[in-house]
Amino acid sequence: MTTTTTRPGAGVAAAGEDTGPGRKRRGMKSPYPLWFYMPAGLFYVVLFLIPTGASFYFALTRWTLFDIEFIGFDNFIRFFQEQALVQGFINTFIYAFVTSGAKVVLGLLLGVLLTSQIIARGYLRSVVFFPVLVSTIGVGVTFKVLLDPFDGLVNQVLGWFGITGPGWLTDPAWALMSVALVDIWKGIGLATLIYIAGMVAIPQEYFEAAKVDGANSWKNFWHIILPLVRPATTTVIILSLIGGLRSFDLIWAMTRGGPGFTSDVIASVIYKQYQAGFYGLSTAGNVVLFIVVAALIVPLSAWLNRGEKDA
């Protein structure tokens, strides 16, 4: 007769004990001691928290390099009374939504193209990504010359076909959108790269199963690619929207906010206040920009990531 013994804790878990993955995640501890995170925490405090707190304080003052006078919310009141600010706010949102929307759509289409079996696929990927590596100021100066209404190459080429080119950067109706098109051209490579990374990570078994079921290319795109690259889409939306809301260097290099205030954005209005010597006013503008970006990006990021958290 054989007797079977069971070790304490072995076998079936006690009744009511939670042994699922939720318990493992809740009980998971970091493999590193607390002091291991101190250098990163120090950099975060010194390079982010302290400057942010100082900005909020200086936004409530009238300051120079030698004098500080506390004036409360007067800077914010004056900032919102600026004529250019209203136009700058409108332009900022138009610019951000146009550029981010175009990067999502074009980046997705280029990602599909550059993951398919086409000739010179590697070379085309390099060509698409190349503008990302070029200096933004350099791009702005180059396109300012190319889009010159009189001597620019773009209007000269259009003239060969009998088309009179507009004043891309001098016409109020075209200035902002012209800069936005250049921004899209420069940033589309990064969006495409993110989408390519998401698409090559999709298991081929899905496409093989769809092929057995008789699915065509459109159904593969709609039912396999589009849902499974959602994390890439979220990344592209967040990065491009933040970049659009904070855009300054390309606009300043190409139009300096002109003609008039027609291509001004919040960042260029802030810089103009700084140039005029209104340091407290420009600091208040930076705080406004920080709040606007946070108020849009934080809830949008939570909404876009809700499906991944539930998965």
ABEGO torsion letter per residue (X at the ends): XBBBBBBBGBEBBBBGBBABAAAAAAABBBABBAAAAAAAAAAAAAAAAAAAAAAAAAAABBBBAABBBBAEAAAAAAAAABAAAAAAAAAAAAAAAAAAAAAAAAAAAAAAAAABBBBGAAAAAAAAAAAAABBAAAAAAAAAAAABAAABAAAAAAAAAGBBBBBAAABAAAAAAAAAAAAAAAAAAAAAAAAAAAAAABBAAAAAAAAAAGBBAAAAAAAAAAAAAAAAAAAAAAAAAAAAAABAAAAAAAAGGOBEAAABBAAAAAAAAAAAGBAAAAAAAAAAAAAAAAAAAAAAAAAAAAAAAAX
